Amino acid sequence: MDKIYRWVVRERDLKKIEELKVKYHLDGIVAQILSSRGVKGVEEFLMPSLDRLISPFELKGVKEAKELIEKHIKEGSLITIYGDYDVDGITSTSLLYLALKKLGAKVDYYIPERLSEGYGINEEALEKIAYEGAKLVITVDCGITALKEVEKAKKMGLDVIITDHHSIPEEIPKADVVINPHLPGAYPFSELAGVGVAFKLAQALIGEQAFEFLDLVALGTVADIVPLIGENRVIVKEGLKRLNNTGNLGLKALIEIAGVSGRELDEYHIGFIIAPRLNAAGRLKSAEAAVRLLITSDEKEAQDIAKYLNEENLRRQNMENTILKEAIEKIEKEGLKDDKVIVLWQEGWHPGVIGIVSSKITEMYGRPSILIGLIGEEGKGSGRSVEGFNIYKALNYCKDLLVKYGGHEMAGGLTIQKENLKLFKDKINEYADRFVKEIDLVPALKIDAVVKKDKADLGIAKKIQQLKPFGVGNPKPLLLFEGLTIDKIFDIKDGKHIKILAKKDEMVYELLIFNSSSDGLKISEGDVVDAVGTLEISHWNGIESAIVNVKDIRVRFPLFAYYRNLSKSLIYKKAFKLRDEARLKANIVDRRGIQDKEKYVLHLFKSPRKTLILVNTEAEFRALIRYLKKEKFYDFSVSAGYCEEENLILFSPFSLEKCDFYEDIVIYDIPFDRKVFYDALSFGDRKRVHLVFNKKDLHKNLKVFDEILPSRDDFIKIYKFIDEGNKFFFKGYLNPELNLNPVKFAICLEVMKETGLINVEERDNIVMLSKNFVPEKVNLKEAEILQKFIEAKKEFLDFAKFAFKPNFREVKTVEISSKK
């Protein structure tokens, strides 16, 4: 998994989480998700139902539109629905057509062709509609920007109702009625899709009979990628129920030919199986066939059209794969992967497909991308963006080079003359360089819950499924699984994917990493990892189980927190005043140099006295734990901070301010900070302080210094690594290629930054590095942070010599330096 992500743990209110758990009887993980997403109206969110739908008459313009439509129906006028060629437009057209038919209306529809007419209302189409005798035009999913076109329609004697959901321009058309939830004060919920707006109008016209079209409404809503919150959540939740038992002959035929008949259909099946087949017609030819599919009452016609759409989708997929392959070859050959905006063009790239390919390029390279298909001297382009880069504003910056353009923050379209392509590529990247830092383009994984002590099992996976439907505004929850130990790694599907079995406490997790091989994973059995992914339900071989679909995984460095805290304590030691001889009251049991100190500890642990063992190095800590387990003794606790247990191993303490609870204190090896040593000796004569360290321990202390104190070779390794083009690094985790302790790596970066060798930028959990040109030779040892470490090491060696003096009580004063 070479892709770099930022891990962003969403803010959570711990008090709110506890309240949610109690009030709604939720598990901790589900309560975390709801809290981190700031869900208001939890009961409505958890239990969306049709009775929570807003009255259609609260949508401004619906009452007037209903009256005008009923007038035309009464007069026997021909009503033409003017739609769009995407799934939202197709379902909007079909729904309103079927609703008007229920009222006995004389109704027709018109869908413009993507290639020859483009998006929205055009005057030639209006002339055709008027010529065929229509008296009322109702737009769905379009029309809000059609100023001139509506003016032309009115001059031709047409009444016009606009229903749309796109952003409101400075001036809106002078139609008879304009319905758009984005109009100021128009509706309590502004995020309806085009089909959602058409549904509200249908509700007003035919009441609850409109509910039978909820399968179409859900289809268009999911396909148009609007936020699945509020009323959209009700529409899709209820619409999916109807889709799974649909009476629509066209949908039945499409589901059958897509191979998903008999399955429990959800938003995934809409977005990736059903919608692409409906879209295929409009992408390559005319979307009119897709509308006919959804309104037909002829089973044979439905099957024929479904077969045609399936074939068109296969043709679209082949075309898409060809363009994607050609686009990747261009990027790699021309070295475009580091451009902040990837701009590509080529003759023959189909304008109806390049948007899908642009999405895939953006996903692969983590960059905004624009693909342009050339026909003669003109090109039509489609672009997709990443969070943090407004592609519409970028296009607006380049408007002097474009014939026309449009879009929003995450997607855009354009028309451009061939002669301006190179200028456009340079100018849009100039915009990106001015307004966006490269580190801001790194995609973020927004983590909804952290799995620590909770068991994320099948039961939790099922409860997370209750938060469906998932989509924009309510994505699949991302969980951070901390401290998993890798047990087994398998390649599956001929090495295309990886399956990992990992353990934590008593839980075994099944992790799946798609499109990756174990060779490239750089993770080994026995590694401790943190993983971010979604908890899902597998039905493999008819057996339900919980799996983690991994989005990113990082190897933990063993005892990272130990090295991090130790490095801080060495650099930022606080000054303290040494207690004099009179205050060193402890009853010292001097066993320095003892050879079997593990056995000595075991003897103390088995005594009735409360015992505290102070261990300072990883090597001694691991050896002691191994010995106790070998002796089958488990009656002890381990902690990195002071706590009160009968038998406690306190690992790497940096202070020992109080110790009233314990009767026996064992200084097991040499403390890095002499303050800990003297604290232990000053707790009074009723305590026994056992000194069991020996001179061999000193070697282990010095190895710890080597682990975090950089050498010249470490700096050379990092500088060369950056020079080879590696610029993004994960904070606090092991980089398998450098294989450096993350604490040492961080110190190296601090030194190289201080001396001007590199620039360092940070966001969340990643750092981005770049080289600086330095005209003169740099002496890294002069860096302040290195000087602090060197001084700390010298102080430790002085203290270690003192610690082996025959009698501590002979020494009344010790020179103590401090770091600020």
Disulfide bonds with the S-S distance in Angstrom:
none
